[in-house]
Each structure stands twice: as C-alpha cells, then as structure tokens.
Amino acid sequence: MAIGGSKSKTKTNGSQTQQFTQNADTRLSDRAYGMITDRMSGLGQQEYKALDPNAYKDYMNPYQQEVIDATTADINANRALEQNSDRARMAQAGAFGDTRRGVVEAETTGKYARTLATTLAGLRSSGYGQAQGIAQGENSNRNQYDMMTQQQINQLLALLGQETTTTSSGRSSGTSKGSSTGFNLGFTYGS
C-alpha cells in the first residue's frame, strides 16, 4: 500500500489584446426608395396645363342666342316703326316713288343695320369675354391645385427621406490584463 501526494501552484500574469472595427451603412428603406423613385418619374412627366382656346365654349351663356334673337326683333320692330313714320310723312308731302323716298328709306335701313350690328357685336363680345374669363379662372385653379398637390407630395417625400435603415457589422479586439492563481493538491492511494 502506498500513499503519495503532490502539490502544485500556478500563477499567470499576462495581457490579451483585442481590436474592434465597425462599419455602418445608412440608407433609405426599400419602401421609401421605391416610393421616391416612382414619384420622381411622375414629376418628369408633369407639365403646365395651358388654356385650351376652345374652353370658353363650356362657359357660354346657354340663353345668349335667345337674348340676341330678342334684341334683333326689338331693333327690327323699331326700324319698321320708323320706316312707317317716314312713309306717312312722305305721303303727306306727296312724295310717292321719287328718289327722295329711296334715300330716306336707305338712310333709315342703314342706321338700324349699324345699330343692330353694333348691339349684336357687343352682346357676343360680352358673352365671349365672360366665358373666357371663367375658363381662364378654371385653368388657373386647376394649375394651382396641381401645384398645391405637388407641394404636399414633396412634404411627404421629405418625410420618407427620413425613413432609413442602418446595418452595422464588424469585429472586436481589445486588451485585458490580470493574474490568476491556482492550487492543485493530488493524492494517490494504491497497493
């Protein structure tokens, strides 16, 4: 039978070195990038809407022809009354069929034709001017609406520009110092 033993003690003093490297990549999220690129292609196709030269027709007074017809009828009725008065005066003067009667009738007809032409031109011009003004206002409103919509879209795109994704990767290393102490007590028992 034998009994034996051993004792050992270890002590370590040392240092370890570690290093750390990190890479960060920040970019728009896929959703934000897709929405911005889609909108940018749409902006390239956007253009100012010029006034259609025939747009006034949609805003013409639907009763304008009735006004023109009534005005024409009134002027023609006044011309007929004046021509009847002229004929009555000439009949009293005994001027039947002479050249003076023809001159008087031509002057009266010409005067009323000019009055009718001027009046109808004024009515048509006024109607056109009003309709054109409304059409211009509508065109301006349409372009203003498009501009305001674009400003709102730009604000939303600016918000999307803040939607980012960050990816980090790297490795680490460093230095540590310290000491450790160990104690080993071993026994052997045998025969």
Secondary structure as UniProt FT lines:
FT   STRAND          2..16
FT   STRAND          21..28
FT   HELIX           30..44
FT   TURN            53..54
FT   HELIX           55..59
FT   TURN            62..63
FT   HELIX           64..93
FT   HELIX           99..160
FT   TURN            161..162
FT   STRAND          164..171
FT   STRAND          176..190
//
